[in-house]
Amino acid sequence: MSESIEVEVEVVYADPARQLMRVVRLPLGATVAMAIDAAALATELADVDLAACPVGIFGQVCARTKVLRQHDRVELYRPLIADPKDARHRRVALGKTMKKAD
């Protein structure tokens, strides 16, 4: 079995208005930052400061210098609109609760 000299990863971004996903092939040793650059999302996301977005792999926040593995999913996260703790306090003040999942 021959070893691959490349990794294939997905780069994803989503907001309420759109979802973007790009599959990119990069050399072994490539980083999260390299995958974001290779995905070329900046043209479609001109209104988003990609450099300021937190990033992660499969839901785990990581540094842009993290080395990628085959089939990783690089995620660009949006800034939170509201602090979850403040939102909960507002719901409690209004007498609302969140329903628990069954």
C-alpha positions as CSV (number, residue, x, y, z in Angstrom):
1,M,0.0,0.0,0.0
2,S,1.5,3.3,-1.0
3,E,1.3,6.3,1.3
4,S,-0.4,9.4,0.1
5,I,1.7,12.6,-0.2
6,E,-1.4,14.7,0.1
7,V,-4.3,15.2,2.5
8,E,-7.8,16.0,1.4
9,V,-9.8,18.2,3.8
10,E,-13.1,20.1,3.8
11,V,-13.2,23.8,4.7
12,V,-16.7,25.0,5.8
13,Y,-18.4,28.2,6.8
14,A,-22.1,28.8,7.6
15,D,-24.3,31.6,8.6
16,P,-28.1,32.0,8.5
17,A,-28.0,33.1,4.8
18,R,-25.5,30.7,3.3
19,Q,-23.4,27.5,3.7
20,L,-20.1,27.1,1.9
21,M,-18.0,23.9,1.7
22,R,-14.9,23.4,-0.3
23,V,-12.8,20.2,-0.6
24,V,-9.1,21.0,-1.0
25,R,-6.0,18.8,-1.5
26,L,-2.8,19.9,0.2
27,P,0.6,18.5,0.7
28,L,1.4,16.5,3.9
29,G,2.2,18.9,6.7
30,A,-0.3,21.5,5.6
31,T,-1.9,23.6,8.3
32,V,-5.4,24.9,9.0
33,A,-4.4,28.4,7.6
34,M,-3.1,26.8,4.4
35,A,-6.5,25.0,3.9
36,I,-8.4,28.2,4.5
37,D,-6.3,30.0,1.9
38,A,-6.6,27.1,-0.6
39,A,-10.4,27.1,-0.2
40,A,-10.5,30.7,-1.6
41,L,-13.6,31.6,0.4
42,A,-12.7,35.3,0.6
43,T,-14.3,36.2,-2.7
44,E,-17.7,34.8,-1.6
45,L,-17.3,36.0,2.0
46,A,-16.2,39.6,1.3
47,D,-18.3,40.8,4.2
48,V,-16.6,38.4,6.7
49,D,-13.2,39.1,8.2
50,L,-11.8,35.5,7.8
51,A,-8.6,36.4,9.7
52,A,-10.6,37.2,12.8
53,C,-12.8,34.1,12.7
54,P,-12.1,31.4,15.3
55,V,-11.3,28.1,13.6
56,G,-11.6,24.5,14.5
57,I,-11.5,20.9,13.3
58,F,-14.7,18.8,13.8
59,G,-16.1,21.2,16.5
60,Q,-12.8,21.5,18.5
61,V,-11.3,25.0,18.4
62,C,-7.7,24.9,17.3
63,A,-4.8,27.2,16.2
64,R,-4.4,28.0,12.6
65,T,-0.9,26.4,12.8
66,K,-2.4,22.9,13.5
67,V,-1.2,20.3,11.0
68,L,-4.1,18.6,9.2
69,R,-4.8,14.9,8.8
70,Q,-6.6,13.2,6.0
71,H,-10.4,14.0,5.9
72,D,-10.3,16.7,8.6
73,R,-13.1,19.2,8.4
74,V,-11.8,22.8,9.0
75,E,-14.6,25.0,10.3
76,L,-14.6,28.8,10.4
77,Y,-16.8,30.0,13.2
78,R,-18.9,33.2,13.3
79,P,-18.7,35.6,16.3
80,L,-21.5,35.1,18.7
81,I,-24.3,37.6,18.4
82,A,-25.2,37.3,22.1
83,D,-23.4,35.9,25.1
84,P,-25.2,32.6,25.9
85,K,-25.1,33.3,29.6
86,D,-26.8,36.7,29.1
87,A,-29.4,35.2,26.8
88,R,-30.2,32.6,29.5
89,H,-30.6,35.3,32.1
90,R,-33.0,37.2,29.8
91,R,-35.1,34.1,29.3
92,V,-35.3,33.4,33.0
93,A,-36.3,37.0,33.7
94,L,-39.1,36.6,31.2
95,G,-40.2,33.3,32.8
96,K,-39.1,31.2,29.8
97,T,-37.1,28.0,30.0
98,M,-35.4,25.8,27.4
99,K,-37.0,22.4,26.8
100,K,-34.9,19.4,27.4
101,A,-34.4,16.9,24.6
102,D,-36.0,13.5,25.1
